[in-house]
Amino acid sequence: MAWGFTIPSIILTALMLLGMSASASNIGTLVGLILGIVAIVLAVNAKKNGFEDGMQKAGLILGIIGTVLCGITFVACALCAGVLAAASSMY
């Protein structure tokens, strides 16, 4: 039964990283953040159901890493957009 939480956790992590790498705007990083949080929740649910194997740990670790990277990318994109908006209003 726990496989039902573990496999989607890893799949969502992969989709999150694809969305982050393919983003031309902040939309991809927002999707990555959402998918990363869902991946973390599914990995934690798998652990609560007694499944503590490599797949569960991989989903949890990759979900955390991807969520942090998407968060950093989102903040960086927002800061760049703010700087560009401020610079364009100066001239």
C-alpha positions as CSV (number, residue, x, y, z in Angstrom):
1,M,0.0,0.0,0.0
2,A,2.9,2.4,0.7
3,W,4.1,2.1,-2.9
4,G,1.1,4.2,-3.7
5,F,2.8,7.1,-2.0
6,T,6.4,6.5,-2.9
7,I,6.3,6.2,-6.7
8,P,4.2,9.4,-7.1
9,S,6.6,11.2,-4.8
10,I,9.6,10.5,-7.1
11,I,7.5,11.2,-10.2
12,L,6.4,14.6,-8.9
13,T,10.0,15.4,-7.9
14,A,11.1,14.7,-11.5
15,L,8.3,16.8,-12.9
16,M,9.2,19.6,-10.5
17,L,12.8,19.6,-11.7
18,L,11.7,19.6,-15.3
19,G,9.4,22.5,-14.7
20,M,12.1,24.4,-13.0
21,S,14.6,23.9,-15.7
22,A,12.2,24.6,-18.5
23,S,10.7,27.8,-17.0
24,A,10.9,30.9,-19.1
25,S,9.2,32.8,-16.4
26,N,8.3,32.4,-12.7
27,I,5.4,30.1,-13.6
28,G,7.7,27.1,-13.9
29,T,9.2,27.7,-10.5
30,L,5.7,28.1,-8.9
31,V,4.7,24.8,-10.4
32,G,8.0,23.3,-9.1
33,L,7.3,24.6,-5.6
34,I,3.8,23.1,-5.6
35,L,5.0,19.7,-6.9
36,G,7.9,19.7,-4.5
37,I,5.6,20.2,-1.5
38,V,3.3,17.5,-2.8
39,A,6.3,15.1,-3.2
40,I,7.4,15.8,0.4
41,V,3.9,15.2,1.7
42,L,3.6,11.9,-0.2
43,A,7.0,10.8,1.0
44,V,6.1,11.6,4.7
45,N,2.8,9.7,4.3
46,A,4.7,6.7,2.9
47,K,7.0,6.7,6.0
48,K,3.9,6.9,8.3
49,N,2.5,3.9,6.6
50,G,5.6,1.9,7.4
51,F,7.5,2.1,4.1
52,E,11.0,3.2,5.0
53,D,13.0,2.1,2.0
54,G,15.3,3.8,-0.5
55,M,12.4,4.9,-2.7
56,Q,10.8,6.8,0.2
57,K,14.1,8.4,1.2
58,A,14.9,9.3,-2.3
59,G,11.5,11.0,-2.8
60,L,11.8,12.9,0.4
61,I,15.4,14.1,-0.2
62,L,14.9,15.0,-3.8
63,G,11.6,16.7,-3.0
64,I,13.4,18.9,-0.3
65,I,16.3,19.7,-2.6
66,G,14.0,20.6,-5.5
67,T,11.7,22.7,-3.4
68,V,14.7,24.7,-2.0
69,L,16.1,25.2,-5.5
70,C,12.7,26.3,-6.9
71,G,12.3,28.7,-4.0
72,I,15.7,30.2,-4.6
73,T,15.0,30.5,-8.4
74,F,11.6,32.1,-7.7
75,V,13.2,34.7,-5.4
76,A,16.0,35.4,-7.9
77,C,13.5,35.8,-10.7
78,A,11.3,38.1,-8.7
79,L,14.3,40.2,-7.7
80,C,15.5,40.5,-11.3
81,A,12.1,41.5,-12.4
82,G,11.9,44.2,-9.7
83,V,15.4,45.5,-10.7
84,L,14.4,45.6,-14.3
85,A,11.2,47.4,-13.6
86,A,13.0,50.0,-11.4
87,A,15.7,50.5,-14.0
88,S,13.2,51.0,-16.8
89,S,11.3,53.6,-14.9
90,M,14.5,55.6,-14.4
91,Y,14.9,56.5,-18.0
